[in-house]
Amino acid sequence: MASIISKKVNGQTYYYLRQMARVDGKPKMAWERYLGKAEDIEAAVAGSTAVPERTRHLAFGDLAATWSVIKRLGIAEIVDEVVGPRRADASASVGTYIALLVLNRVVAPCSKLGFSDWWRRPQATGSST
């Protein structure tokens, strides 16, 4: 169940909606969403349609959706057909590597050198921290 918490920063009180979960038997914050100051919440409840100064995109399922499209289009198979069979010392085919690079560029673009660091992060493999 989510709860509303307050935080004081430089004398101002800000409110957040927070969801807690148990991880390894200990409580851990699952997610948190900024609600604003008391005046912002009051205006929202009163029906105000004020536009926030900034927003933040919360990714959910982007990796799975992109991988689904890549598989449906058969990108790895098309590349492998053109390139030929993989080398004996390769962990995956060229087509699989290309598909993973496409996945990275759609979901969280980074350089080719940064790809391995991105892949090691728990978000890249679908698990959460």
Backbone as a printed PyTorch tensor [residue, N CA C, xyz], in Angstrom:
tensor([[[  0.8410,  -1.1690,   0.0000],
         [  0.0000,   0.0000,   0.0000],
         [  0.8920,   1.2390,   0.0000]],

        [[  0.5350,   2.2070,  -0.7900],
         [  1.2910,   3.4500,  -0.8750],
         [  0.9160,   4.3620,   0.2850]],

        [[  1.8580,   5.2280,   0.6560],
         [  1.5980,   6.1910,   1.7100],
         [  2.1740,   7.5450,   1.3050]],

        [[  1.6390,   8.5880,   1.8960],
         [  2.1250,   9.9400,   1.6220],
         [  3.1060,  10.3100,   2.7170]],

        [[  4.2800,  10.7690,   2.2990],
         [  5.2910,  11.1950,   3.2520],
         [  5.6850,  12.6330,   2.9320]],

        [[  6.2590,  13.3040,   3.9120],
         [  6.7210,  14.6750,   3.6930],
         [  8.2230,  14.7360,   3.9100]],

        [[  8.8380,  15.6700,   3.1870],
         [ 10.2670,  15.9280,   3.3430],
         [ 10.4440,  17.4320,   3.4610]],

        [[ 11.2720,  17.8520,   4.4210],
         [ 11.5750,  19.2720,   4.5750],
         [ 12.9040,  19.5610,   3.9170]],

        [[ 12.9080,  20.5180,   2.9860],
         [ 14.1120,  20.9470,   2.2980],
         [ 14.1560,  22.4700,   2.3550]],

        [[ 15.1940,  23.0050,   2.9760],
         [ 15.3560,  24.4630,   3.1050],
         [ 14.1020,  25.1400,   3.6480]],

        [[ 13.4820,  24.5300,   4.6500],
         [ 12.3030,  25.1100,   5.2860],
         [ 10.9970,  24.8710,   4.5550]],

        [[ 11.0410,  24.3120,   3.3540],
         [  9.8300,  24.0210,   2.5800],
         [  9.4490,  22.5520,   2.7750]],

        [[  8.1670,  22.2670,   2.8520],
         [  7.7010,  20.8940,   2.9790],
         [  7.1920,  20.4060,   1.6340]],

        [[  7.7240,  19.2770,   1.1940],
         [  7.3440,  18.6600,  -0.0740],
         [  6.7430,  17.2890,   0.2180]],

        [[  5.7470,  16.9000,  -0.5600],
         [  5.0450,  15.6420,  -0.3200],
         [  5.3070,  14.6500,  -1.4500]],

        [[  5.3790,  13.3730,  -1.0580],
         [  5.6700,  12.2910,  -1.9960],
         [  4.7260,  11.1330,  -1.7170]],

        [[  4.3850,  10.4150,  -2.7600],
         [  3.6420,   9.1670,  -2.6300],
         [  4.6800,   8.0660,  -2.7170]],

        [[  4.7390,   7.1940,  -1.7240],
         [  5.8040,   6.1880,  -1.6530],
         [  5.2170,   4.7970,  -1.4570]],

        [[  5.7690,   3.8400,  -2.1770],
         [  5.3930,   2.4270,  -2.0520],
         [  6.5930,   1.6750,  -1.4890]],

        [[  6.3790,   0.9570,  -0.4130],
         [  7.4370,   0.1570,   0.2010],
         [  7.2030,  -1.3240,  -0.1160]],

        [[  8.2880,  -2.0930,  -0.1680],
         [  8.2020,  -3.5380,  -0.3950],
         [  9.2760,  -4.2080,   0.4480]],

        [[  9.1060,  -5.4780,   0.7070],
         [ 10.1170,  -6.2170,   1.4590],
         [ 11.0650,  -6.9060,   0.4930]],

        [[ 12.3590,  -6.6900,   0.7180],
         [ 13.4070,  -7.3220,  -0.0740],
         [ 14.3390,  -8.0070,   0.9150]],

        [[ 14.4630,  -9.3170,   0.7780],
         [ 15.2600, -10.1060,   1.7250],
         [ 14.8000,  -9.8770,   3.1610]],

        [[ 13.4990,  -9.7430,   3.3430],
         [ 12.9280,  -9.5840,   4.6710],
         [ 13.0130,  -8.1880,   5.2530]],

        [[ 13.5840,  -7.2430,   4.5210],
         [ 13.7370,  -5.8830,   5.0270],
         [ 12.9300,  -4.9140,   4.1620]],

        [[ 12.3490,  -3.8790,   4.7770],
         [ 11.5900,  -2.9130,   3.9820],
         [ 12.5110,  -2.0920,   3.0810]],

        [[ 12.0780,  -1.9040,   1.8480],
         [ 12.8370,  -1.1200,   0.8790],
         [ 11.8480,  -0.3260,   0.0400]],

        [[ 12.2430,   0.9040,  -0.3510],
         [ 11.3640,   1.7240,  -1.1730],
         [ 11.2810,   1.1220,  -2.5750]],

        [[ 10.0750,   0.8140,  -3.0090],
         [  9.8670,   0.2550,  -4.3470],
         [  9.7980,   1.3810,  -5.3780]],

        [[  9.0620,   2.4440,  -5.0600],
         [  8.9880,   3.6110,  -5.9300],
         [  8.5040,   4.8010,  -5.1250]],

        [[  8.7570,   5.9670,  -5.6910],
         [  8.3550,   7.2040,  -5.0460],
         [  7.9540,   8.2040,  -6.1250]],

        [[  6.8840,   8.9340,  -5.8800],
         [  6.4070,   9.9180,  -6.8580],
         [  6.1980,  11.2560,  -6.1610]],

        [[  6.7670,  12.2840,  -6.7500],
         [  6.6550,  13.6310,  -6.1940],
         [  5.2430,  14.1520,  -6.3930]],

        [[  4.6320,  14.6740,  -5.3260],
         [  3.2820,  15.2340,  -5.4070],
         [  3.2950,  16.7590,  -5.4010]],

        [[  4.2860,  17.3740,  -4.7780],
         [  4.3800,  18.8340,  -4.7330],
         [  4.2300,  19.3560,  -3.3200]],

        [[  4.0290,  20.6670,  -3.2380],
         [  3.7840,  21.3170,  -1.9540],
         [  2.3000,  21.1670,  -1.6270]],

        [[  1.9310,  21.5470,  -0.4100],
         [  0.5320,  21.4460,   0.0230],
         [ -0.3830,  22.2290,  -0.9180]],

        [[  0.0840,  23.4030,  -1.3840],
         [ -0.7280,  24.2240,  -2.2880],
         [ -0.9640,  23.5100,  -3.6240]],

        [[  0.0640,  22.7970,  -4.1100],
         [ -0.0710,  22.0580,  -5.3650],
         [ -1.1180,  20.9490,  -5.2360]],

        [[ -1.0640,  20.2450,  -4.1170],
         [ -2.0080,  19.1440,  -3.8850],
         [ -3.4190,  19.6980,  -3.7390]],

        [[ -3.5580,  20.8200,  -3.0020],
         [ -4.8650,  21.4580,  -2.8280],
         [ -5.4420,  21.8960,  -4.1730]],

        [[ -4.6070,  22.4720,  -5.0270],
         [ -5.0680,  22.9090,  -6.3480],
         [ -5.4860,  21.7120,  -7.1980]],

        [[ -4.7420,  20.6060,  -7.1120],
         [ -5.0810,  19.4060,  -7.8800],
         [ -6.4120,  18.8270,  -7.4190]],

        [[ -6.6310,  18.8030,  -6.1220],
         [ -7.8850,  18.2740,  -5.5810],
         [ -9.0520,  19.1810,  -5.9790]],

        [[ -8.7910,  20.4790,  -6.0520],
         [ -9.8440,  21.4380,  -6.4220],
         [-10.1310,  21.4230,  -7.9180]],

        [[ -9.3590,  20.6650,  -8.6980],
         [ -9.6290,  20.5470, -10.1210],
         [ -8.7680,  21.4260, -11.0020]],

        [[ -7.7510,  22.0080, -10.4670],
         [ -6.8660,  22.8420, -11.2690],
         [ -6.1590,  21.9870, -12.3190]],

        [[ -5.9310,  22.5760, -13.4750],
         [ -5.2380,  21.8490, -14.5440],
         [ -3.8730,  22.4720, -14.8080]],

        [[ -3.1660,  22.8110, -13.7470],
         [ -1.8320,  23.4140, -13.8850],
         [ -0.8790,  22.4100, -14.5240]],

        [[ -0.0320,  22.8960, -15.4010],
         [  0.9500,  22.0620, -16.0810],
         [  2.2450,  22.0850, -15.2790]],

        [[  2.8250,  20.9210, -14.9830],
         [  4.0700,  20.9110, -14.2150],
         [  5.2160,  21.5430, -15.0030]],

        [[  6.2040,  22.0730, -14.2720],
         [  7.3630,  22.6910, -14.9160],
         [  8.2140,  21.6540, -15.6410]],

        [[  8.2870,  20.4680, -15.1020],
         [  9.0700,  19.4080, -15.7310],
         [  8.4190,  18.0630, -15.4300]],

        [[  8.7210,  17.0920, -16.2520],
         [  8.2060,  15.7420, -16.0480],
         [  9.3550,  14.7560, -16.1510]],

        [[  9.1010,  13.5420, -15.7190],
         [ 10.1140,  12.4960, -15.7790],
         [  9.4660,  11.2450, -16.3420]],

        [[ 10.1190,  10.6350, -17.3120],
         [  9.6150,   9.4220, -17.9290],
         [  9.9970,   8.2340, -17.0570]],

        [[  9.0150,   7.4430, -16.6700],
         [  9.2820,   6.2300, -15.9130],
         [  9.1200,   5.0450, -16.8600]],

        [[ 10.2240,   4.4160, -17.1770],
         [ 10.1950,   3.3080, -18.1310],
         [  9.5050,   2.0960, -17.5070]],

        [[  8.6580,   1.4680, -18.2700],
         [  8.0180,   0.2370, -17.8200],
         [  7.7380,  -0.6280, -19.0370]],

        [[  8.4490,  -1.7190, -19.1630],
         [  8.2080,  -2.6490, -20.2440],
         [  8.8340,  -2.2690, -21.5660]],

        [[  9.6230,  -1.1920, -21.5950],
         [ 10.2070,  -0.7660, -22.8610],
         [ 11.1750,  -1.8090, -23.4170]],

        [[ 11.9280,  -2.4370, -22.5420],
         [ 12.8700,  -3.4530, -22.9790],
         [ 12.1270,  -4.6620, -23.5730]],

        [[ 11.1070,  -5.1310, -22.8760],
         [ 10.3420,  -6.2870, -23.3550],
         [  9.6030,  -5.9780, -24.6620]],

        [[  9.0310,  -4.7900, -24.7530],
         [  8.3020,  -4.4190, -25.9670],
         [  9.2410,  -4.3180, -27.1670]],

        [[ 10.4040,  -3.7230, -26.9490],
         [ 11.3770,  -3.5840, -28.0460],
         [ 11.8910,  -4.9470, -28.4750]],

        [[ 12.2050,  -5.8010, -27.5160],
         [ 12.7070,  -7.1480, -27.8550],
         [ 11.6400,  -7.9240, -28.6210]],

        [[ 10.3830,  -7.7500, -28.2530],
         [  9.2890,  -8.4270, -28.9480],
         [  9.2270,  -8.0120, -30.4180]],

        [[  9.3860,  -6.7280, -30.6860],
         [  9.3670,  -6.2410, -32.0720],
         [ 10.5740,  -6.7660, -32.8380]],

        [[ 11.7470,  -6.7510, -32.2020],
         [ 12.9700,  -7.2580, -32.8410],
         [ 12.8020,  -8.7300, -33.2110]],

        [[ 12.2280,  -9.5190, -32.3110],
         [ 12.0030, -10.9540, -32.5860],
         [ 10.9660, -11.1360, -33.6900]],

        [[  9.8810, -10.3520, -33.6290],
         [  8.8210, -10.4870, -34.6280],
         [  9.3210, -10.1280, -36.0280]],

        [[ 10.2070,  -9.1440, -36.1110],
         [ 10.7620,  -8.7560, -37.4050],
         [ 11.8610,  -9.7120, -37.8760]],

        [[ 12.3940, -10.5010, -36.9530],
         [ 13.4270, -11.4650, -37.3200],
         [ 14.7590, -10.8140, -37.6810]],

        [[ 15.0920,  -9.7340, -36.9980],
         [ 16.3160,  -8.9980, -37.3100],
         [ 17.5500,  -9.8800, -37.2000]],

        [[ 17.6780, -10.6390, -36.1250],
         [ 18.8640, -11.4930, -35.9420],
         [ 18.9680, -12.5210, -37.0670]],

        [[ 17.8590, -13.1160, -37.4440],
         [ 17.8730, -14.1350, -38.4870],
         [ 18.2480, -13.5440, -39.8450]],

        [[ 17.7490, -12.3420, -40.1340],
         [ 18.0710, -11.6850, -41.4080],
         [ 19.5630, -11.3860, -41.4790]],

        [[ 20.1210, -10.8410, -40.4180],
         [ 21.5550, -10.5290, -40.3920],
         [ 22.3710, -11.8150, -40.5060]],

        [[ 21.9800, -12.8510, -39.7760],
         [ 22.7270, -14.1170, -39.8170],
         [ 22.6830, -14.7470, -41.2070]],

        [[ 21.5680, -14.5870, -41.9010],
         [ 21.4470, -15.1300, -43.2500],
         [ 22.4320, -14.4480, -44.2000]],

        [[ 22.6170, -13.1540, -44.0200],
         [ 23.5310, -12.3950, -44.8780],
         [ 24.9890, -12.6430, -44.4830]],

        [[ 25.2660, -12.6590, -43.1960],
         [ 26.6370, -12.7650, -42.6910],
         [ 27.1490, -14.1990, -42.7370]],

        [[ 26.2770, -15.1450, -42.5080],
         [ 26.6930, -16.5450, -42.4740],
         [ 26.7550, -17.0630, -41.0500]],

        [[ 27.1730, -18.3220, -40.8890],
         [ 27.1830, -18.9340, -39.5570],
         [ 28.1800, -18.2500, -38.6250]],

        [[ 27.9120, -18.3520, -37.3230],
         [ 28.7980, -17.7140, -36.3440],
         [ 30.0940, -18.4860, -36.1930]],

        [[ 31.0860, -17.7680, -35.7350],
         [ 32.3780, -18.4040, -35.4970],
         [ 32.2760, -19.3530, -34.3140]],

        [[ 33.1250, -20.3470, -34.2770],
         [ 33.0870, -21.3380, -33.2030],
         [ 33.3920, -20.7170, -31.8450]],

        [[ 34.2170, -19.6670, -31.8060],
         [ 34.5860, -19.0580, -30.5280],
         [ 33.6410, -17.9290, -30.1040]],

        [[ 32.5910, -17.6810, -30.8780],
         [ 31.6550, -16.6020, -30.5560],
         [ 30.5620, -17.1040, -29.6170]],

        [[ 30.1850, -16.2550, -28.6510],
         [ 29.1200, -16.6210, -27.7060],
         [ 27.7470, -16.5680, -28.3580]],

        [[ 27.5990, -15.6620, -29.3050],
         [ 26.3140, -15.5030, -29.9860],
         [ 26.5860, -15.1440, -31.4420]],

        [[ 25.5470, -15.2320, -32.2510],
         [ 25.6990, -14.9080, -33.6710],
         [ 25.8010, -13.3940, -33.8690]],

        [[ 26.2690, -12.9910, -35.0250],
         [ 26.3610, -11.5660, -35.3650],
         [ 24.9680, -10.9460, -35.3140]],

        [[ 23.9740, -11.6660, -35.8050],
         [ 22.6050, -11.1600, -35.7850],
         [ 22.0960, -10.8970, -34.3780]],

        [[ 22.4520, -11.7810, -33.4400],
         [ 22.0480, -11.5860, -32.0450],
         [ 22.7210, -10.3490, -31.4710]],

        [[ 24.0100, -10.1760, -31.7580],
         [ 24.7130,  -8.9870, -31.2860],
         [ 24.0830,  -7.7170, -31.8520]],

        [[ 23.7550,  -7.7360, -33.1390],
         [ 23.1290,  -6.5630, -33.7640],
         [ 21.7660,  -6.2910, -33.1240]],

        [[ 20.9940,  -7.3370, -32.8740],
         [ 19.6820,  -7.1750, -32.2390],
         [ 19.8270,  -6.5540, -30.8530]],

        [[ 20.8260,  -6.9830, -30.0990],
         [ 21.0520,  -6.4190, -28.7640],
         [ 21.4940,  -4.9620, -28.8430]],

        [[ 22.2970,  -4.6260, -29.8350],
         [ 22.7040,  -3.2260, -30.0140],
         [ 21.5060,  -2.3520, -30.3820]],

        [[ 20.6230,  -2.8740, -31.2270],
         [ 19.4010,  -2.1400, -31.5720],
         [ 18.5550,  -1.9360, -30.3220]],

        [[ 18.4290,  -2.9820, -29.5220],
         [ 17.6780,  -2.9030, -28.2700],
         [ 18.2310,  -1.7800, -27.3940]],

        [[ 19.5430,  -1.7350, -27.2490],
         [ 20.1640,  -0.6880, -26.4480],
         [ 19.8750,   0.6940, -26.9990]],

        [[ 20.0000,   0.8600, -28.3140],
         [ 19.8110,   2.1870, -28.9150],
         [ 18.3760,   2.6750, -28.7610]],

        [[ 17.4140,   1.7670, -28.7180],
         [ 16.0140,   2.1700, -28.5550],
         [ 15.7030,   2.4600, -27.0870]],

        [[ 16.1670,   1.5960, -26.1900],
         [ 15.7920,   1.6780, -24.7860],
         [ 16.6580,   2.6710, -24.0010]],

        [[ 17.9640,   2.6090, -24.1490],
         [ 18.8800,   3.4700, -23.3710],
         [ 20.1470,   3.7100, -24.1710]],

        [[ 20.1090,   4.5830, -25.1600],
         [ 21.2570,   4.7640, -26.0490],
         [ 22.5500,   5.0860, -25.3050]],

        [[ 23.5990,   4.4220, -25.7170],
         [ 24.9330,   4.6990, -25.2000],
         [ 25.9350,   4.3160, -26.2870]],

        [[ 27.1830,   4.6140, -26.0490],
         [ 28.2120,   4.2990, -27.0350],
         [ 28.4360,   2.7890, -27.1060]],

        [[ 29.1260,   2.3610, -28.1670],
         [ 29.4540,   0.9370, -28.2780],
         [ 30.3360,   0.5020, -27.1160]],

        [[ 31.2380,   1.3880, -26.6830],
         [ 32.0990,   1.0570, -25.5410],
         [ 31.3030,   0.9730, -24.2380]],

        [[ 30.2180,   1.7360, -24.1310],
         [ 29.3940,   1.7270, -22.9230],
         [ 28.3570,   0.6180, -22.8920]],

        [[ 28.2280,  -0.1280, -23.9880],
         [ 27.2010,  -1.1600, -24.0740],
         [ 27.3500,  -2.2190, -22.9740]],

        [[ 28.5540,  -2.6990, -22.7450],
         [ 28.7400,  -3.7750, -21.7570],
         [ 28.3700,  -3.2970, -20.3550]],

        [[ 28.6760,  -2.0320, -20.0420],
         [ 28.2760,  -1.4940, -18.7360],
         [ 26.7540,  -1.4210, -18.6370]],

        [[ 26.0930,  -0.9910, -19.7250],
         [ 24.6340,  -0.9420, -19.7320],
         [ 24.0550,  -2.3400, -19.5540]],

        [[ 24.6020,  -3.3220, -20.2320],
         [ 24.0670,  -4.6750, -20.1710],
         [ 24.2160,  -5.2810, -18.7800]],

        [[ 25.2600,  -4.8870, -18.0520],
         [ 25.4860,  -5.4230, -16.6990],
         [ 24.5180,  -4.8510, -15.6810]],

        [[ 23.9380,  -3.6970, -15.9570],
         [ 22.9980,  -3.0910, -15.0010],
         [ 21.7540,  -3.9670, -14.8860]],

        [[ 21.1970,  -4.0940, -13.6760],
         [ 19.9990,  -4.9430, -13.4910],
         [ 18.8220,  -4.5430, -14.3820]],

        [[ 18.6470,  -3.2380, -14.6900],
         [ 17.5150,  -2.8020, -15.5130],
         [ 17.6150,  -3.3670, -16.9170]],

        [[ 18.8330,  -3.5470, -17.4230],
         [ 19.0040,  -4.0370, -18.7980],
         [ 18.5280,  -5.4650, -18.9400]],

        [[ 18.5960,  -6.2320, -17.8710],
         [ 18.1780,  -7.6270, -17.9540],
         [ 16.7710,  -7.8530, -17.4420]],

        [[ 16.0960,  -6.7670, -17.0870],
         [ 14.6950,  -6.8880, -16.7210],
         [ 14.4190,  -7.0140, -15.2360]],

        [[ 15.4410,  -7.1880, -14.3840],
         [ 15.1980,  -7.2780, -12.9560],
         [ 15.3180,  -5.8990, -12.3540]],

        [[ 14.6740,  -5.7070, -11.2040],
         [ 14.7170,  -4.3950, -10.5850],
         [ 15.6600,  -4.4020,  -9.4020]],

        [[ 16.0970,  -3.1950,  -9.0290],
         [ 17.0160,  -3.0780,  -7.8960],
         [ 16.2870,  -2.8050,  -6.6230]]])
